[in-house]
Amino acid sequence: MQESPFLRACRRLPVSRTPVWFMRQAGRSLPEYRKVRADVPMLEACARPDMIVEITMQPVRRYDVDAAIYFSDIVVPLKAIGLDLDIKTGIGPVIADPIRNADAVKRLRELEPDDVPYVTEAVGRLVEELDGRPLIGFAGGPFTLASYLIEGGPSKNHEHTKALMYGAPELWGDLMRRLSRITLEFLKVQIEAGASAVQLFDSWVGALSAEDYRASVLPHTSWIFEQLGGLDVPRIHFGVGTGELLGLLSEAGADVVGVDWRVPLDKAAQRVQPGTALQGNLDPAMLFAPWEAVAERARDVLDRGRAAEGHIFNLGHGVLPNTDPEMLARLTHFVHEQTEQ
Ligand code: CP3
């Protein structure tokens, strides 16, 4: 079988068409998702193979996307090692006892594959069902996980996180090392079960200056990517508001850098290291505009994407909950039609 356009673009090989998938393609924008989730809390859904398989497949059935993304959440491995946390609708992850001292950090134990048997089972079933279409595994990046743990929930300014990062560098290092090991293990479980690419969502690193990112986050993320290096699975690295960090996100060892909508892809291509493909970057809010405007912008993303060594079409961040699925269907078709060789 010919290797998929998605994996070929990750590897910077010529493609028969520009591959496309959407971050958060599964979820509240789909009525079929709202239906199956109606009586099942988010974290319970993430621990049930039947739910994981169904929700992962829903967007694949609806859109002709070139990859599926495993249905889970970045806090699932933290829940699996026993942290008292929940995902609240409209808010996000909420942690009962925020982690702000050495005792709390020391309680963060390693993740074992046996902690997440449902991941192994669901990935295996998905690979079978997807029949050659790649499955993307994912995990949260260390800064983003740390921010949820330290703040206790979503945060605009990350003030407690930065207080710990600047004020207690050794404790910060210990926390980052522990989170990196958990993330690495969570990704490895997905890869060993058959995921064919992985994405590290360090969504909130854009809160840091390049200098602080280099000193306090990059060494840990580099370690994760290095450990994954021998597994022959493309590594995608994504964050929001990372215009100033794009070079460092690729330096960390990613094969593909995900770009939000703030930096045009031709400019982003100049900022990443040679040998890096790009993923992105239509503004997700753009999908609320009339189709003609969407098509014009999508064409612009494709044109600028040609400056990259490989381009995977995506949004600049996740699909917004009120997005009309019809828009995503049209957009997927449009990207394929415009780029078919
Ligand atoms: O389709 C996919 O992309 C796969 C599923 C996925 C989810 N979360 C499911 C989810 C992925 C890749 C994530 C990653 C994730 N989770 C990130 C990184 C990606 C990003 O958007 O930057 C972050 C920061 C989180 C933390 C988190 N979990 C947030 C901010 C939220 C949204 C809160 C809300 O209700 O607005 C969640 C909950 C969540 N994760 C939902 C889904 C489908 C919504 C849950 C629901 O249906 O109520």
Boltz pocket constraint, residues with backbone or C-beta under 6 A from the ligand:
constraints:
  - pocket:
      binder: B
      contacts: [[A, 22], [A, 23], [A, 24], [A, 25], [A, 26], [A, 27], [A, 28], [A, 37], [A, 42], [A, 69], [A, 70], [A, 71], [A, 72], [A, 73], [A, 74], [A, 75], [A, 87], [A, 88], [A, 89], [A, 90], [A, 91], [A, 92], [A, 93], [A, 138], [A, 144], [A, 201], [A, 203], [A, 318]]
      max_distance: 6.0
